[in-house]
Amino acid sequence: MKNNELLDISIDAAILGGKQIMDVYAGSFEVFKKEDESPLTVADQNANEVIIRELIKTNIPVLSEEGRSIPYSERKDWDRLWIVDPLDGTKEFVKRNGEFTVNIALIENGEPILGVIYVPVTKVLYYASEEGAFKKIDNIITQLPIENNNENFVAVGSRSHQSEETKEYFDNLSKKYGNVDVVSMGSSLKICLVAEGIADVYPRFAPTMEWDIAAGHAIVKHAGKKLIDYKTKKEMIYNRKNLLNNWFIVS
């Protein structure tokens, strides 16, 4: 399959996953705890099932947050794979603030080459390939980044996770740029704000997993920006033995 066909399939999968999420969001739901104490709902599970069902049509293996038990001995020989977070921002979902997404990325030799982020509540779609990064709202497609007319330097931070190191980083930005506006946002939407040009930087000095950022990385990359591993000082790579990411900066 060509990349444009793979992109179409991943977009369809994300939208179908989003529909499953909204079906649960519309009613009452129970919240379970995973082994790491992070929340899990039936929306995560239902979305995961429909997304996997679509992606297996491509004959490319899938690494999903809800199927993370695939051993590295099996994964290490995959030169291409899908990395999926069927519901990124489960905490935001539980809070019902709308700031949650479906994330799907295609990885080739460790690099994100396609990315799809779908926002079920607003039906906003971000997607990226070698043809560029785009945002689609109500059939209106805009290429990213959009021109930035911010008066102040804008940094984006997490609504649910803000470490002391992040606060210190923001203080240093203020010393360098003067007025710094800090925008809080949940899920992979933080990365999308940088891709769009709404924010100038997103530092993440707290734990994330590969499926949290792979799709966003593809989108910022094809928007001409970077997601840099804070430890290696290089672009983040994927399908590693340890799926826990180092800290990173998107700019």
Sequence and secondary structure as in RCSB ss.txt:
>XXXX:A:sequence
MKNNELLDISIDAAILGGKQIMDVYAGSFEVFKKEDESPLTVADQNANEVIIRELIKTNIPVLSEEGRSIPYSER
KDWDRLWIVDPLDGTKEFVKRNGEFTVNIALIENGEPILGVIYVPVTKVLYYASEEGAFKKIDNIITQLPIENNN
ENFVAVGSRSHQSEETKEYFDNLSKKYGNVDVVSMGSSLKICLVAEGIADVYPRFAPTMEWDIAAGHAIVKHAGK
KLIDYKTKKEMIYNRKNLLNNWFIVS
>XXXX:A:secstr
  HHHHHHHHHHHHHHHHHHHHHHHTS    EE TTS EE HHHHHHHHHHHHHHGGGT  EEEGGGTT  HHHH
TT SEEEEEEEEE HHHHHHT S  EEEEEEEETTEEEEEEEEETTTTEEEEEETTEEEEEETTEEEEES     
SSEEEEEESS   HHHHHHHHHHHHHHSSEEEEEE TTHHHHHHHHTS SBEEE S  BHHHHHHHHHHHHHTT 
 EEETTTSSB   S SS B   EEE 
